[in-house]
Amino acid sequence: MPGSDAAVAPMTGTIDELKIFNIPLGEDIVKAMYKLGVAGK
């Protein structure tokens, strides 16, 4: 969708894993969790 706003574009993929946290996650925590996921942990 060229020129479209990703915030309102429909999601065309599937959700693999959903986690809900009751605290705000800082950028460093999100990056660490992403790296663990990529590593298969």
C-alpha positions, 0 to 999 in steps of 0.5 A: 500500500504505497503512501498508506499510514501503517497505523491504519493499514490492515494486518495481513499476517498472523500473530505468533505469540501474544504477551501482556505486561502490566508495566511499561516496557522500555526500549532496552527490554523490548530489544532484549526480548526481540533478540531472544525470540530471534535466537529461538529462546 
